[in-house]
Amino acid sequence: DYKVFEELGKGGFATVYKAIRKMDNLEVACKMIDRKKIQKSSLQHRTQTRCIMQERLKSEIEIHSRLKHPHIVDLLNYFEDENYVYLILELCHKGDLEKYLKTKKVLTENE
């Protein structure tokens, strides 16, 4: 179980929240992917069915769960209900890369 706190970011289909994993108080990012938004987009564009979008999401989860690298955010867990798919991810304390690059302008080799 997780306790969700403030919103960290939002995209077309998902919202990311800061959360705490209750069993060990680990800070995580909880990405909530809205099934209704995916379905609505599929109907509007008629280029992809809901089934294809679901398969892409499952494939992304499967691939991400196998990736283990210090420079790739770790997928810790995932689960779903009728409204959302939840991805529990390693929390990046410095925020997202795009914002970091905009503020830093130039990176050192170590960064």
C-alpha positions in Angstrom: 0.0 0.0 0.0 1.0 3.6 -0.7 0.2 7.0 0.6 0.0 9.6 -2.1 1.1 13.2 -1.6 1.6 16.1 -3.9 1.5 16.1 -7.7 4.9 16.1 -9.4 3.9 16.3 -13.0 1.2 15.7 -15.6 1.1 14.5 -19.2 -1.5 13.7 -21.7 -2.5 10.3 -20.2 -0.9 10.3 -16.8 -0.2 12.2 -13.6 2.8 11.5 -11.4 2.6 11.9 -7.6 5.1 11.7 -4.8 4.1 8.8 -2.5 5.4 6.7 0.4 5.4 3.0 0.4 3.8 2.2 3.8 5.7 -1.0 4.6 9.1 0.7 4.7 8.4 4.5 4.3 10.3 4.5 1.0 9.6 7.7 -1.0 8.5 6.8 -4.6 6.8 8.3 -7.6 3.4 7.0 -8.4 2.5 7.4 -12.1 -1.3 7.0 -12.6 -2.2 6.3 -16.2 -5.9 7.2 -16.9 -7.6 4.4 -18.9 -10.5 6.7 -19.9 -8.1 9.3 -21.5 -6.4 6.5 -23.4 -9.7 5.2 -24.6 -10.9 8.7 -25.5 -7.8 9.4 -27.5 -8.1 6.1 -29.4 -11.7 7.0 -30.3 -10.8 10.5 -31.5 -7.9 9.5 -33.7 -9.4 6.2 -34.9 -5.8 5.1 -35.8 -5.4 2.9 -32.8 -7.8 0.8 -31.0 -8.0 0.6 -27.2 -6.6 -3.0 -27.4 -3.5 -1.8 -29.2 -2.9 1.0 -26.6 -3.3 -1.6 -23.8 -0.8 -3.9 -25.5 1.7 -1.0 -25.9 1.3 -0.2 -22.2 1.8 -3.8 -21.2 4.9 -4.0 -23.4 6.3 -0.8 -21.9 5.8 -2.2 -18.4 7.4 -5.5 -19.3 10.4 -3.9 -20.8 10.8 -1.3 -18.0 10.6 -4.0 -15.4 13.7 -5.7 -16.9 15.8 -2.6 -17.3 18.3 -2.3 -14.5 20.8 0.6 -14.9 21.9 3.4 -12.5 20.8 6.1 -15.1 17.3 4.6 -15.7 14.5 5.1 -13.2 13.7 1.8 -11.6 10.1 0.4 -11.9 9.5 -1.0 -8.4 5.9 -2.3 -8.9 2.8 -1.9 -11.0 -0.9 -2.7 -10.5 -4.2 -1.6 -12.0 -7.9 -1.2 -11.4 -10.8 -0.4 -13.7 -9.8 3.3 -14.0 -6.0 3.5 -13.8 -2.8 1.7 -14.3 -0.3 2.5 -11.5 3.4 2.5 -12.0 5.5 2.7 -8.8 8.8 4.2 -9.8 12.0 5.2 -8.1 11.7 8.9 -7.0 14.2 11.2 -8.6 14.8 13.9 -6.1 16.3 16.4 -8.6 13.1 16.3 -10.7 12.8 15.6 -14.4 15.8 15.8 -16.8 14.2 18.4 -19.1 13.7 21.0 -16.2 17.2 20.2 -14.9 18.8 20.9 -18.3 16.9 24.1 -18.7 18.1 25.5 -15.3 21.7 24.2 -15.6 22.4 25.2 -19.3 25.8 23.5 -19.2 26.6 20.1 -17.5 29.8 18.9 -16.1 31.2 15.6 -17.1 30.1 14.1 -13.7 26.6 15.3 -14.1 
